[in-house]
């Protein structure tokens, strides 16, 4: 059973697991207190399922240069490497 780390830690068990993996106290606390942190998998659709225009907008949001001349495949590669 997980030790009680006080009211500031919402998920003591997850906090202890993260600390055992070497995370700092503040990072482990931040993750353990996030109600969505235990869920796996993203909620957004795969890059391949998006249109070139959607990928272009995402590339613009993250500041990828040269995006206007990129193909859909190049946009996906750039987004994955950013």
Biotite code that builds the C-alpha atoms (Angstrom):
import biotite.structure as struc

atoms = struc.array([
    struc.Atom([0.000, 0.000, 0.000], chain_id="A", res_id=1, res_name="UNK", atom_name="CA", element="C"),
    struc.Atom([1.227, 3.476, -0.873], chain_id="A", res_id=2, res_name="UNK", atom_name="CA", element="C"),
    struc.Atom([2.365, 5.828, 1.833], chain_id="A", res_id=3, res_name="UNK", atom_name="CA", element="C"),
    struc.Atom([0.221, 8.915, 2.415], chain_id="A", res_id=4, res_name="UNK", atom_name="CA", element="C"),
    struc.Atom([2.176, 11.920, 1.133], chain_id="A", res_id=5, res_name="UNK", atom_name="CA", element="C"),
    struc.Atom([-0.337, 14.449, 2.407], chain_id="A", res_id=6, res_name="UNK", atom_name="CA", element="C"),
    struc.Atom([-3.247, 16.304, 0.821], chain_id="A", res_id=7, res_name="UNK", atom_name="CA", element="C"),
    struc.Atom([-1.037, 17.916, -1.828], chain_id="A", res_id=8, res_name="UNK", atom_name="CA", element="C"),
    struc.Atom([-0.543, 14.521, -3.582], chain_id="A", res_id=9, res_name="UNK", atom_name="CA", element="C"),
    struc.Atom([-3.748, 13.142, -5.099], chain_id="A", res_id=10, res_name="UNK", atom_name="CA", element="C"),
    struc.Atom([-2.396, 9.771, -6.268], chain_id="A", res_id=11, res_name="UNK", atom_name="CA", element="C"),
    struc.Atom([0.144, 8.488, -3.734], chain_id="A", res_id=12, res_name="UNK", atom_name="CA", element="C"),
    struc.Atom([0.715, 5.170, -5.530], chain_id="A", res_id=13, res_name="UNK", atom_name="CA", element="C"),
    struc.Atom([1.526, 6.828, -8.851], chain_id="A", res_id=14, res_name="UNK", atom_name="CA", element="C"),
    struc.Atom([3.715, 9.386, -7.071], chain_id="A", res_id=15, res_name="UNK", atom_name="CA", element="C"),
    struc.Atom([5.795, 6.629, -5.455], chain_id="A", res_id=16, res_name="UNK", atom_name="CA", element="C"),
    struc.Atom([6.183, 4.764, -8.763], chain_id="A", res_id=17, res_name="UNK", atom_name="CA", element="C"),
    struc.Atom([7.423, 7.923, -10.465], chain_id="A", res_id=18, res_name="UNK", atom_name="CA", element="C"),
    struc.Atom([9.847, 8.687, -7.631], chain_id="A", res_id=19, res_name="UNK", atom_name="CA", element="C"),
    struc.Atom([11.169, 5.090, -7.836], chain_id="A", res_id=20, res_name="UNK", atom_name="CA", element="C"),
    struc.Atom([11.840, 5.694, -11.546], chain_id="A", res_id=21, res_name="UNK", atom_name="CA", element="C"),
    struc.Atom([14.020, 8.663, -10.601], chain_id="A", res_id=22, res_name="UNK", atom_name="CA", element="C"),
    struc.Atom([11.720, 11.621, -11.196], chain_id="A", res_id=23, res_name="UNK", atom_name="CA", element="C"),
    struc.Atom([12.084, 14.707, -9.062], chain_id="A", res_id=24, res_name="UNK", atom_name="CA", element="C"),
    struc.Atom([9.545, 15.299, -6.305], chain_id="A", res_id=25, res_name="UNK", atom_name="CA", element="C"),
    struc.Atom([7.987, 18.244, -8.124], chain_id="A", res_id=26, res_name="UNK", atom_name="CA", element="C"),
    struc.Atom([7.653, 16.439, -11.469], chain_id="A", res_id=27, res_name="UNK", atom_name="CA", element="C"),
    struc.Atom([6.250, 13.289, -9.823], chain_id="A", res_id=28, res_name="UNK", atom_name="CA", element="C"),
    struc.Atom([3.760, 15.404, -7.864], chain_id="A", res_id=29, res_name="UNK", atom_name="CA", element="C"),
    struc.Atom([2.694, 17.309, -10.983], chain_id="A", res_id=30, res_name="UNK", atom_name="CA", element="C"),
    struc.Atom([2.011, 14.063, -12.858], chain_id="A", res_id=31, res_name="UNK", atom_name="CA", element="C"),
    struc.Atom([0.346, 12.313, -9.907], chain_id="A", res_id=32, res_name="UNK", atom_name="CA", element="C"),
    struc.Atom([-1.986, 15.280, -9.426], chain_id="A", res_id=33, res_name="UNK", atom_name="CA", element="C"),
    struc.Atom([-3.092, 15.368, -13.081], chain_id="A", res_id=34, res_name="UNK", atom_name="CA", element="C"),
    struc.Atom([-6.378, 13.478, -13.360], chain_id="A", res_id=35, res_name="UNK", atom_name="CA", element="C"),
    struc.Atom([-5.638, 12.494, -16.996], chain_id="A", res_id=36, res_name="UNK", atom_name="CA", element="C"),
    struc.Atom([-2.084, 11.256, -16.377], chain_id="A", res_id=37, res_name="UNK", atom_name="CA", element="C"),
    struc.Atom([-3.063, 7.612, -15.977], chain_id="A", res_id=38, res_name="UNK", atom_name="CA", element="C"),
    struc.Atom([-4.663, 7.414, -19.395], chain_id="A", res_id=39, res_name="UNK", atom_name="CA", element="C"),
    struc.Atom([-2.627, 6.015, -22.258], chain_id="A", res_id=40, res_name="UNK", atom_name="CA", element="C"),
    struc.Atom([-2.752, 7.105, -25.836], chain_id="A", res_id=41, res_name="UNK", atom_name="CA", element="C"),
    struc.Atom([-3.469, 10.439, -27.383], chain_id="A", res_id=42, res_name="UNK", atom_name="CA", element="C"),
    struc.Atom([-6.833, 11.766, -28.340], chain_id="A", res_id=43, res_name="UNK", atom_name="CA", element="C"),
    struc.Atom([-5.821, 13.388, -31.609], chain_id="A", res_id=44, res_name="UNK", atom_name="CA", element="C"),
    struc.Atom([-5.977, 11.625, -34.931], chain_id="A", res_id=45, res_name="UNK", atom_name="CA", element="C"),
    struc.Atom([-2.861, 10.301, -36.632], chain_id="A", res_id=46, res_name="UNK", atom_name="CA", element="C"),
    struc.Atom([-0.940, 12.660, -38.872], chain_id="A", res_id=47, res_name="UNK", atom_name="CA", element="C"),
    struc.Atom([-1.558, 10.356, -41.825], chain_id="A", res_id=48, res_name="UNK", atom_name="CA", element="C"),
    struc.Atom([-5.329, 10.755, -41.370], chain_id="A", res_id=49, res_name="UNK", atom_name="CA", element="C"),
    struc.Atom([-5.159, 14.559, -41.453], chain_id="A", res_id=50, res_name="UNK", atom_name="CA", element="C"),
    struc.Atom([-5.336, 16.712, -44.554], chain_id="A", res_id=51, res_name="UNK", atom_name="CA", element="C"),
    struc.Atom([-2.292, 18.562, -45.851], chain_id="A", res_id=52, res_name="UNK", atom_name="CA", element="C"),
    struc.Atom([-3.975, 21.819, -44.809], chain_id="A", res_id=53, res_name="UNK", atom_name="CA", element="C"),
    struc.Atom([-4.413, 20.562, -41.228], chain_id="A", res_id=54, res_name="UNK", atom_name="CA", element="C"),
    struc.Atom([-0.778, 19.500, -41.127], chain_id="A", res_id=55, res_name="UNK", atom_name="CA", element="C"),
    struc.Atom([0.280, 22.885, -42.504], chain_id="A", res_id=56, res_name="UNK", atom_name="CA", element="C"),
    struc.Atom([-1.646, 24.658, -39.723], chain_id="A", res_id=57, res_name="UNK", atom_name="CA", element="C"),
    struc.Atom([-0.063, 22.448, -37.069], chain_id="A", res_id=58, res_name="UNK", atom_name="CA", element="C"),
    struc.Atom([3.382, 23.131, -38.562], chain_id="A", res_id=59, res_name="UNK", atom_name="CA", element="C"),
    struc.Atom([2.613, 26.856, -38.441], chain_id="A", res_id=60, res_name="UNK", atom_name="CA", element="C"),
    struc.Atom([1.602, 26.573, -34.764], chain_id="A", res_id=61, res_name="UNK", atom_name="CA", element="C"),
    struc.Atom([4.898, 24.923, -33.806], chain_id="A", res_id=62, res_name="UNK", atom_name="CA", element="C"),
    struc.Atom([6.976, 27.227, -36.021], chain_id="A", res_id=63, res_name="UNK", atom_name="CA", element="C"),
    struc.Atom([8.325, 24.872, -38.683], chain_id="A", res_id=64, res_name="UNK", atom_name="CA", element="C"),
    struc.Atom([10.087, 26.910, -41.350], chain_id="A", res_id=65, res_name="UNK", atom_name="CA", element="C"),
    struc.Atom([9.700, 26.101, -45.041], chain_id="A", res_id=66, res_name="UNK", atom_name="CA", element="C"),
    struc.Atom([6.330, 24.457, -44.465], chain_id="A", res_id=67, res_name="UNK", atom_name="CA", element="C"),
    struc.Atom([4.678, 26.120, -47.475], chain_id="A", res_id=68, res_name="UNK", atom_name="CA", element="C"),
    struc.Atom([6.920, 24.185, -49.854], chain_id="A", res_id=69, res_name="UNK", atom_name="CA", element="C"),
    struc.Atom([6.588, 20.821, -48.073], chain_id="A", res_id=70, res_name="UNK", atom_name="CA", element="C"),
    struc.Atom([4.580, 17.843, -49.239], chain_id="A", res_id=71, res_name="UNK", atom_name="CA", element="C"),
    struc.Atom([2.206, 16.076, -46.856], chain_id="A", res_id=72, res_name="UNK", atom_name="CA", element="C"),
    struc.Atom([4.865, 13.434, -46.209], chain_id="A", res_id=73, res_name="UNK", atom_name="CA", element="C"),
    struc.Atom([7.492, 16.104, -45.443], chain_id="A", res_id=74, res_name="UNK", atom_name="CA", element="C"),
    struc.Atom([5.116, 17.928, -43.107], chain_id="A", res_id=75, res_name="UNK", atom_name="CA", element="C"),
    struc.Atom([4.500, 14.702, -41.165], chain_id="A", res_id=76, res_name="UNK", atom_name="CA", element="C"),
    struc.Atom([8.226, 14.034, -40.886], chain_id="A", res_id=77, res_name="UNK", atom_name="CA", element="C"),
    struc.Atom([8.914, 17.599, -39.716], chain_id="A", res_id=78, res_name="UNK", atom_name="CA", element="C"),
    struc.Atom([6.105, 17.509, -37.149], chain_id="A", res_id=79, res_name="UNK", atom_name="CA", element="C"),
    struc.Atom([7.351, 14.230, -35.720], chain_id="A", res_id=80, res_name="UNK", atom_name="CA", element="C"),
    struc.Atom([10.889, 15.598, -35.400], chain_id="A", res_id=81, res_name="UNK", atom_name="CA", element="C"),
    struc.Atom([9.931, 18.931, -33.830], chain_id="A", res_id=82, res_name="UNK", atom_name="CA", element="C"),
])
